[in-house]
């Protein structure tokens, strides 16, 4: 089992759910689309997303990349040639209000 910092755990709590909802609605998404979606959420609720940092040149966050890798590792999403999509387990979580991992 991986050991995460308290900051990563705080970010991961709500990003799992937000990314899962986004992928459930869009079926597949590339990393830049996911980053843009989270960046737009940060504009609406800056306090909730205060720990997520984006680069200035493009909507990219290393923290979101780490969460995506973690979600792949937990078999919630999978990476395809066209981006990320939910796995069967991820679809089960996305279709209910069950707590993500």
C-alpha positions in Angstrom: 0.0 0.0 0.0 1.3 3.4 -0.9 1.9 6.1 1.7 0.6 9.5 0.8 1.1 12.9 2.3 -1.8 14.6 4.2 -2.0 17.2 1.4 -2.3 14.5 -1.3 -5.0 12.7 0.7 -7.0 15.9 1.1 -6.9 16.5 -2.6 -7.6 13.0 -3.6 -10.8 12.9 -1.4 -12.7 15.1 -3.7 -10.8 14.7 -7.0 -11.7 11.0 -7.2 -15.4 11.9 -7.2 -15.1 14.9 -9.5 -13.0 13.0 -12.1 -15.3 10.0 -11.9 -18.4 12.2 -12.5 -16.7 13.9 -15.4 -15.7 10.6 -17.0 -19.1 9.1 -16.4 -20.6 12.0 -18.3 -18.1 12.1 -21.1 -17.2 8.4 -21.5 -13.5 9.2 -22.4 -11.4 12.2 -21.8 -7.8 13.3 -22.4 -5.7 14.6 -19.6 -5.9 18.2 -20.8 -9.7 18.0 -20.8 -9.7 16.7 -17.2 -7.3 19.4 -16.1 -9.4 22.1 -17.8 -12.5 20.7 -16.0 -10.8 20.8 -12.6 -9.4 24.3 -13.3 -12.9 25.5 -14.1 -14.2 24.0 -10.9 -11.4 25.9 -9.1 -12.6 29.2 -10.5 -16.1 28.6 -9.1 -14.9 27.2 -5.7 -11.4 28.5 -5.1 -11.3 27.6 -1.4 -12.2 23.9 -2.0 -9.5 23.5 -4.7 -6.9 25.7 -3.0 -4.3 22.9 -2.8 -4.3 22.3 -6.6 -1.7 24.2 -8.5 -1.8 24.7 -12.3 1.1 25.8 -14.5 0.7 29.2 -16.2 1.5 28.0 -19.7 -1.4 25.5 -20.0 -4.1 23.9 -17.8 -1.9 21.2 -16.3 -1.5 20.1 -12.7 1.0 17.6 -11.6 -1.3 16.8 -8.7 -4.1 15.8 -11.0 -1.7 13.6 -12.9 -0.8 11.9 -9.7 -4.5 11.3 -8.8 -5.1 9.9 -12.3 -2.2 7.5 -11.8 -3.6 6.5 -8.4 -7.0 5.9 -9.9 -5.5 3.7 -12.6 -3.6 1.8 -9.9 -6.8 1.3 -7.9 -8.5 0.0 -11.2 -11.1 2.8 -11.1 -10.1 4.2 -14.5 -8.0 2.9 -17.4 -5.8 4.7 -19.9 -6.6 4.1 -23.6 -5.2 5.6 -26.8 -8.0 8.2 -26.7 -7.6 9.2 -23.0 -9.0 7.9 -19.8 -12.2 6.0 -19.2 -14.0 4.4 -16.2 -13.5 0.7 -15.6 -16.4 -1.5 -14.5 -15.5 -0.8 -10.8 -15.3 3.0 -11.5 -18.7 2.9 -13.2 -20.1 1.2 -10.1 -18.8 4.0 -7.9 -19.9 6.7 -10.3 -23.5 5.3 -10.5 -24.0 5.5 -6.7 -23.2 7.9 -3.9 -20.8 5.4 -2.5 -17.6 6.8 -1.1 -14.6 6.5 -3.6 -11.8 4.5 -2.0 
